[in-house]
Amino acid sequence: MTPNKRDNERVPISRHLHGEVMVFQPMTILDISQGGSQVETPFPLQVDSLHDFRLSLGERSVVVKGRIAHCHVGELKDGLALYRAGVEFIEPSEHVSTAIAEFLEALRFSRERQPIIDAEIAGDL
C-alpha cells in the first residue's frame, strides 16, 4: 500500500465544482513610466479591472498589479483588432519600482525606444 504523501486530506466532491485559471497572455508594451504603461493586446481589457502584468525589463523580470484606465481599438491588422489600453500600476513593491526606474534610466541613457517584447498579462483562460 502506498502511503499518503499529502499534508492535507483531499475530500471527494459528489457534484461538479467550477473554477477558473489565470494564465499569462502575450502583449506588447508601447511605452512605460514609473506609474504605468500603454499596452497593445489582441483582446479588449475591461476598464477598472485589475490584472497582474509580468514585465521583462532587460535582464530583470517583475510582476506588477495594474488597473486598466482606458481601452480602445488601436488598429485593425489583417481583419483583426489590436486594442490599446492604459495601465496604472497599483502599489508596486520597492523591488518593482526600482527595477522599472533602472530600466527607464537605461532607456534614457541608450536613447533607444524599443518595445518590451516579452511582456505578458494574467487573464482568465
C-alpha positions as CSV (number, residue, x, y, z in Angstrom):
1,M,0.0,0.0,0.0
2,T,1.4,3.5,-1.0
3,P,1.5,5.9,1.9
4,N,-0.4,9.2,1.5
5,K,2.2,11.9,0.8
6,R,-0.2,14.9,1.1
7,D,-0.1,17.2,4.1
8,N,-3.9,17.7,3.8
9,E,-6.6,15.2,3.0
10,R,-8.5,15.7,-0.2
11,V,-12.2,15.4,0.0
12,P,-14.1,13.9,-3.0
13,I,-16.9,16.2,-4.4
14,S,-20.1,14.5,-5.4
15,R,-21.2,17.3,-7.8
16,H,-19.3,19.5,-10.3
17,L,-17.4,22.4,-8.7
18,H,-16.5,25.1,-11.1
19,G,-13.4,27.4,-11.0
20,E,-11.2,29.5,-13.3
21,V,-7.5,29.5,-14.0
22,M,-5.3,32.6,-14.6
23,V,-2.7,32.4,-17.4
24,F,-0.3,34.9,-18.8
25,Q,-1.2,36.2,-22.3
26,P,1.4,37.9,-24.6
27,M,1.2,41.6,-25.1
28,T,3.3,44.5,-26.4
29,I,4.3,47.4,-24.2
30,L,4.2,50.6,-26.3
31,D,5.5,52.9,-23.6
32,I,6.2,52.8,-19.9
33,S,6.7,55.2,-16.9
34,Q,7.2,54.8,-13.2
35,G,3.4,54.9,-12.7
36,G,2.1,52.9,-15.6
37,S,2.2,51.9,-19.3
38,Q,0.4,51.7,-22.6
39,V,-0.1,48.1,-23.8
40,E,-1.3,46.5,-27.0
41,T,-3.3,43.2,-26.9
42,P,-5.3,41.1,-29.3
43,F,-8.2,41.3,-26.9
44,P,-10.0,44.1,-25.1
45,L,-9.4,44.8,-21.4
46,Q,-12.2,45.9,-19.1
47,V,-11.8,49.5,-17.8
48,D,-11.2,49.5,-14.0
49,S,-10.3,45.8,-14.0
50,L,-7.2,44.7,-12.1
51,H,-4.5,42.4,-13.7
52,D,-1.1,41.0,-12.9
53,F,1.5,42.1,-15.5
54,R,4.8,40.2,-16.0
55,L,7.3,42.6,-17.5
56,S,10.7,41.6,-18.9
57,L,12.8,44.7,-18.3
58,G,16.1,43.9,-19.9
59,E,17.8,41.3,-17.7
60,R,15.1,41.5,-15.0
61,S,11.6,40.2,-14.9
62,V,8.9,41.6,-12.4
63,V,5.2,41.2,-11.8
64,V,3.1,44.2,-11.0
65,K,-0.6,44.7,-10.4
66,G,-2.2,47.2,-12.7
67,R,-5.6,48.9,-13.2
68,I,-7.0,49.4,-16.7
69,A,-7.6,53.1,-17.0
70,H,-8.8,53.1,-20.6
71,C,-9.0,50.7,-23.6
72,H,-9.9,51.2,-27.3
73,V,-9.2,49.7,-30.7
74,G,-5.8,50.8,-31.7
75,E,-5.6,49.4,-35.2
76,L,-7.0,46.8,-37.5
77,K,-4.5,44.4,-38.9
78,D,-5.4,41.6,-41.3
79,G,-9.0,41.8,-40.3
80,L,-8.2,41.5,-36.6
81,A,-8.4,44.3,-34.0
82,L,-5.5,45.3,-31.8
83,Y,-6.5,47.0,-28.6
84,R,-4.6,49.7,-26.8
85,A,-5.0,50.1,-23.0
86,G,-3.6,52.5,-20.4
87,V,-2.4,50.7,-17.3
88,E,-2.0,52.3,-13.9
89,F,0.4,50.4,-11.7
90,I,-1.2,49.8,-8.3
91,E,1.1,50.0,-5.3
92,P,4.2,48.4,-6.9
93,S,6.7,46.9,-4.4
94,E,10.0,48.6,-3.8
95,H,11.7,45.8,-5.9
96,V,9.3,46.5,-8.8
97,S,9.7,50.3,-8.6
98,T,13.5,50.0,-8.5
99,A,13.5,47.6,-11.5
100,I,11.3,50.0,-13.5
101,A,13.3,53.1,-12.6
102,E,16.6,51.4,-13.5
103,F,15.1,50.2,-16.8
104,L,13.8,53.7,-17.6
105,E,17.2,55.2,-16.8
106,A,19.0,52.6,-19.1
107,L,16.5,53.5,-21.9
108,R,17.1,57.2,-21.5
109,F,20.9,56.6,-21.5
110,S,20.9,54.5,-24.6
111,R,18.3,56.7,-26.4
112,E,16.7,53.5,-27.9
113,R,13.0,53.3,-27.9
114,Q,12.3,49.6,-28.4
115,P,9.2,47.9,-27.1
116,I,9.4,45.3,-24.4
117,I,8.7,42.1,-26.4
118,D,8.4,39.6,-23.6
119,A,5.6,41.2,-21.5
120,E,2.5,39.2,-20.5
121,I,-0.8,39.8,-18.8
122,A,-2.5,37.4,-16.5
123,G,-6.1,36.7,-17.6
124,D,-8.8,34.1,-17.4
125,L,-8.5,31.1,-19.7
